[in-house]
Amino acid sequence: MLRSRALVSLCLFLVSAAVALAQSPTALSAPVYVTVAFNTAVLQTAEAKHTFSDLQAKFAPRQTHLQQLNAQVETLKKQLNDNAASSSDAEKSAKMRTLDTEERQLQREADDFKSDTDSASQQAFQSVAQRLYAFLQDYAKQRAYTLVIDRGSDAAPVVWYAAANADITAELVKAYDLKAAATPTDGHTHTNPHLPPAPTPH
């Protein structure tokens, strides 16, 4: 009889514990896993679009100059080919020296242009990526996400499959743009050295 009562009491205790656990907020909160195409998100922000538009305008004169220099080189090549039969050896030699000089100048300036634009683009990307990364931390906490996974790009996927509604890229960009538009700026770029490096563009 005592054993039966003890067994009943134990069953009631277990049932009560199960009900309490089921009603616990923690138990009701299932893990939420989402994905984001972080590099894509960075480039889709209004801030990044504006920054890269400014960079394009900044480097446009140098790009035009390179195009003109390249046209001069092509013109010299054509003149050498067209006038090969009628030109003297001295004229050919002079034109060859001029062509060689301009080709060297074109190559040097093209290399400098690529180096400068690559460096400026990378710095601009990292600047926006740092701020978006910091924003993502608060954004994820506010929505109680358990884990945010970078899905990579279509060309280099990190996540091989995720449901469409698991991707937060578009909504993250929209939320970031809204906050950025409402946040006063002094026109200077600030980065937080305590943040880990943001992903680099693929």
N, C-alpha and C positions, 0 to 999 in steps of 0.2 A: 504493500500500500504506500509506504513511504517512498519507495523507488518510483512508483507511478506518479506521485505528486511532484517529485524532483524532476522527473522527465517532462511533465507538463510545464513546470516552471521554467525549465531550460528552453523549451520550445517557444514559450511566450516571450522570453527574453530575446531569443534570436529573431523572432518575428518583429519585436519592437525595435531592435537594433537595425534590422533591414529596412523598416519603414523610415526610421530616423535618417539613415544613410541615403535613402532614395530621395528624401525631402531636403537633403543638404545641398546648398548652392554649388558646392564644389563638385558633388556627384553629378549634378545636372549639367555642368559645364564640360561638354565634350571637347577634346583637343581640336583646334581649328588650324589647319595647314593651308597656306596660300602661296602662290608663286608670283614673281614679278620679273619682268625683263628690265633689269636695272639700267643697263646702258641705253636701251631704247627709251626708257622713261626720262633719263637725263636729257637726251637730245630732243625729246618732245616737249619739254618745259618751255614756257614763253621766255624765261630768262635765257636759256641756252640759244634759242632761236634768235633772240635779239643780240646776244653776244657774238654769235657766229656771223650774223649779218654785218655787225660793226667790223669784225675782222676782215670780212670779204671786201668791204669798202676801203679799209685801211691798206690792204695789199693790192687793190685793183691797179693803182698806177704802176707798180713794179711788174705786175702781170702784163699790162699793156706794153711796157718797155721791152719785156722779154719777147713778146710777140713781134714787135717791130724789129728787134735785133735778129730774130729768127728769119724774118722776111728778108732782111738784108743779106744774110748768109745764103739763103736759097737763091736770091737774085744773082749773087756772085758766082755761085755754082753754075747757074744757067748760062751766064755770060761766058764763063770758061769753056763750057761745052759747045755753045753756039759759035764762038769765035776761035775755036781751037785751030782751025785750018788757016785763018787769015792773020792771026796774031804772031808776033815775033817771039822768040824765046825769052827776050828780056821782058816783054809785056806779060807773057804767061807766068814768068817767075815772080813778077811784082804782084800780079793778081793772086797767085798762090799764097804769097806771104800775107797779103791782106786777108784772104779767106781764112788762113790758119789762125791769124790773130783774132779775127772776129768769132771764129768757132771756139777758140779757147775762152774768150770773154763770155760768150753765150753759155758755155758749159759751167764756168765758174759762177756766173750770176744765177743760173738755173739751180745749181746745187745750193747756193746761199738762200735762194728763195724757198726751196723745199725745206731746208733746215729751219728757217725762221717761221714758216707757216705751220710746219709740224709742231714745233715747240709752242707756238702761240695757241694752236688748237688744243694741244694736250693740256696746257695750263688752264685754258678756258673750261675744258671739259671737267678737269679735276676740281676746279673751283665750284662749279654747279653741283658736281657729284658729292662733294663734301657736305653741302647744305641739304641736298636731297636725302643723303644717308642719315643725317641727324634728324631730319623731319620724319623719316620712315620709322625711326625708333619710337617716337611719341605716337605716331599714327597707328602703329601696330599695337602698342600698349592700350591705347584708348579703345581699340576694337577687340581686345583680348585675344589677339592671334597667338597661337602657341608657337608657330614657326613660320618664317617667311623665307622661301627658297628662291634663289636666282635661277630662272629657267634658261638663261643664256639666250642665244639667238637661233633663228631658223637654220642658219648656216652652221652653227656650232652649238647644238642643244646640250644643256646640262640635265634637264628633266625630259625624259622621253615621252611622258604622257601626263597630262593634268586636265581635269575637266575645265571647260571654258569659264565656268563661274568661279573657279579657284584663282584665276589670274586677276590681280589688282592693279596692273600697270596703268590702265586708263584712269581709274578713279584716284590713284595715287598722284598722277600728274595733275589732274583737275584740282584736287585738294591742295597740292603744293602751290599751284598757280594762284588759287584764291588767297592763300595765306601770304604769298609773296606780294600780291597786289595790294594787300591791306597793311603791309609792313613798311614803314618809312625807311628810306635808305639814304646814306650820306654820299652815295656814289662811289664808295670804295669797296673793294672785295675783301671779305674777312673769311679766314679759314680757322678751324679749331685744330691745333696741333695734337690734341689728345684723342681725336677720332682716329680709328684705323684707316689706312688708305682705302679710298673708294675703288671699286672695280675699274679696270682700264677698258677702253673701247676695243671691241674685237674687229 
